[in-house]
Amino acid sequence: MGAIQLDDIPHYTYDDYKIWDGKWEIIYGVAYAMSPAPMIEYQSISSKIARNLENLLDDCEKCRSLLPVDWKISEDTVVQPDNLVICHEPTNKAYLTKAPEIIFEILSKSTASKDRNLKFKLYEQEAVKYYILVDPDDKVAKVYGLMNGKYIKVCDATQEKVEFHLKECAKTIEFDFSKIW
């Protein structure tokens, strides 16, 4: 037996993904299990983020808040951000095809490295305007904004209100991070 060759490593696509049981993501053909189910504190924070986004976007006809939904970036890359804001009408009923404006990923022991590294680069490459990494343990959210194709840290939010400029909304939304803990 020789060394492992690149051809020996499975490369998955959306067609594979569609038939799998459970929650999965595929990034560049690599499968990532999204289990076990998130812990109670994680779900509580996600619910509070969703509720606050929903309230902030209530009078914007073009933007809306979503909980995890498939975003099919390519045939071998499908992700499910924890909370997101889109400012377009999806063209497909099964999944998103266009980048969200804002993505919140809530860190857990099993996903933190992927969220901080792989997804950070992926979302930057796909031009997601704002990426927020929420750390439930430290009660801090690292807020990044896209500038000239690169993420720049806006702030570490704990109790702050942070403004997000959405291209389709007539107003700037001000997200209050003190309401998610």
C-alpha positions as MATLAB code, in Angstrom:
seq = 'MGAIQLDDIPHYTYDDYKIWDGKWEIIYGVAYAMSPAPMIEYQSISSKIARNLENLLDDCEKCRSLLPVDWKISEDTVVQPDNLVICHEPTNKAYLTKAPEIIFEILSKSTASKDRNLKFKLYEQEAVKYYILVDPDDKVAKVYGLMNGKYIKVCDATQEKVEFHLKECAKTIEFDFSKIW';
ca = [
       0.000    0.000    0.000;
       1.296    3.393   -0.927;
       0.573    6.869    0.381;
      -2.968    8.207    0.307;
      -3.677    9.968   -2.965;
      -5.998   12.935   -3.380;
      -8.239   10.710   -5.520;
      -8.696    8.401   -2.495;
     -10.379   11.137   -0.451;
     -14.143   11.445   -1.011;
     -15.298   14.634   -2.735;
     -18.990   15.273   -2.116;
     -21.453   17.365   -4.090;
     -24.921   18.785   -3.610;
     -26.416   15.609   -5.103;
     -24.805   13.580   -2.299;
     -25.809   16.151    0.326;
     -29.499   16.068   -0.660;
     -29.899   12.419    0.306;
     -28.038   12.425    3.642;
     -29.883   12.083    6.938;
     -29.168   14.606    9.674;
     -27.615   18.054    9.396;
     -24.516   18.459    7.250;
     -22.510   21.089    5.445;
     -20.102   20.509    2.587;
     -17.264   22.918    1.961;
     -15.085   22.361   -1.101;
     -16.342   18.773   -1.259;
     -15.544   17.924    2.379;
     -18.476   16.828    4.554;
     -18.968   18.319    8.033;
     -21.499   16.804   10.435;
     -23.600   19.395   12.263;
     -24.307   17.204   15.265;
     -24.996   16.795   18.046;
     -27.809   19.347   18.179;
     -26.775   22.743   19.574;
     -26.832   23.196   23.335;
     -29.632   25.119   25.058;
     -27.601   28.314   25.574;
     -26.572   28.299   21.909;
     -30.212   27.936   20.801;
     -31.311   30.667   23.206;
     -28.763   33.104   21.765;
     -29.759   32.173   18.215;
     -33.441   32.780   19.032;
     -32.636   36.192   20.513;
     -30.558   37.150   17.475;
     -33.409   36.096   15.174;
     -36.014   38.008   17.200;
     -33.911   41.176   17.251;
     -33.166   40.994   13.531;
     -36.822   40.374   12.767;
     -37.823   43.470   14.759;
     -35.126   45.628   13.143;
     -36.149   44.564    9.638;
     -39.876   44.828   10.252;
     -40.310   47.919    8.060;
     -37.860   46.908    5.312;
     -39.687   45.288    2.413;
     -36.544   43.912    0.743;
     -34.550   42.417    3.636;
     -35.450   39.572    5.950;
     -33.969   37.531    8.756;
     -33.596   33.773    8.393;
     -32.594   30.897   10.634;
     -30.406   28.115    9.184;
     -31.164   27.591    5.531;
     -29.036   26.013    2.822;
     -26.826   28.443    0.924;
     -25.563   26.597   -2.148;
     -22.409   28.423   -3.149;
     -21.326   25.799   -5.672;
     -21.930   22.123   -6.448;
     -19.450   21.139   -3.723;
     -20.097   23.888   -1.151;
     -23.345   24.170    0.824;
     -23.429   25.897    4.221;
     -26.112   26.662    6.809;
     -25.317   29.878    8.698;
     -26.888   30.068   12.163;
     -28.632   33.420   11.573;
     -28.579   35.499    8.430;
     -30.059   38.494    6.695;
     -30.813   38.500    2.988;
     -31.791   41.548    0.955;
     -32.982   39.826   -2.192;
     -35.805   37.572   -3.257;
     -34.450   34.021   -3.519;
     -34.717   32.558   -7.011;
     -34.795   28.993   -5.716;
     -37.213   27.613   -3.125;
     -34.826   24.897   -1.841;
     -31.732   27.017   -1.105;
     -30.097   30.416   -1.398;
     -27.796   31.051   -4.331;
     -26.791   34.637   -3.548;
     -24.675   35.802   -0.610;
     -26.477   37.041    2.501;
     -25.764   40.584    3.718;
     -25.169   39.541    7.336;
     -24.187   36.184    8.823;
     -24.050   35.304   12.523;
     -22.235   32.081   13.455;
     -22.514   30.998   17.090;
     -19.360   29.248   18.208;
     -19.408   25.817   19.790;
     -16.520   23.505   20.613;
     -17.244   21.391   17.538;
     -17.573   24.289   15.044;
     -15.370   27.117   16.380;
     -12.291   26.333   14.306;
     -14.323   25.938   11.107;
     -16.262   29.170   11.803;
     -13.140   31.205   12.644;
     -11.047   29.962    9.747;
     -12.681   28.113    6.874;
     -16.032   29.909    6.934;
     -14.328   33.263    7.615;
     -12.352   32.893    4.360;
     -15.337   31.466    2.479;
     -17.697   34.281    3.504;
     -15.030   36.885    2.751;
     -14.509   35.348   -0.703;
     -18.269   35.290   -1.332;
     -18.558   38.979   -0.308;
     -20.843   38.610    2.715;
     -20.957   42.229    3.895;
     -20.935   41.503    7.654;
     -19.746   38.402    9.505;
     -20.332   38.098   13.245;
     -18.728   35.364   15.351;
     -20.711   34.983   18.578;
     -18.866   33.389   21.502;
     -21.395   32.269   24.166;
     -18.666   31.336   26.668;
     -16.982   34.755   26.683;
     -20.209   36.644   25.892;
     -18.569   38.582   23.088;
     -19.345   38.925   19.399;
     -16.539   39.719   16.982;
     -18.042   41.886   14.243;
     -16.327   42.014   10.845;
     -17.199   44.226    7.892;
     -16.100   43.708    4.295;
     -13.855   46.481    2.995;
     -12.086   46.240   -0.353;
     -12.695   42.484   -0.462;
     -11.231   41.792    3.005;
     -12.797   41.523    6.437;
     -11.837   44.274    8.849;
     -12.763   43.898   12.512;
     -15.385   46.518   13.383;
     -15.482   45.739   17.109;
     -15.779   43.205   19.887;
     -19.391   43.671   20.982;
     -20.659   42.667   24.400;
     -23.209   45.292   25.455;
     -22.787   47.645   22.469;
     -25.131   48.656   19.710;
     -23.582   48.190   16.275;
     -24.838   49.763   13.061;
     -25.223   47.696    9.917;
     -25.767   49.415    6.576;
     -27.916   47.275    4.319;
     -27.933   48.268    0.676;
     -31.627   47.560    0.149;
     -32.985   49.141    3.336;
     -33.687   52.831    3.411;
     -32.235   52.952    6.922;
     -29.331   51.663    8.929;
     -30.184   49.006   11.460;
     -28.691   49.207   14.930;
     -28.268   45.782   16.505;
     -28.124   45.764   20.322;
     -25.774   42.976   21.408;
     -26.770   43.376   25.068;
     -30.088   41.701   24.164;
     -28.624   38.365   23.047;
     -26.938   37.201   26.253;
];
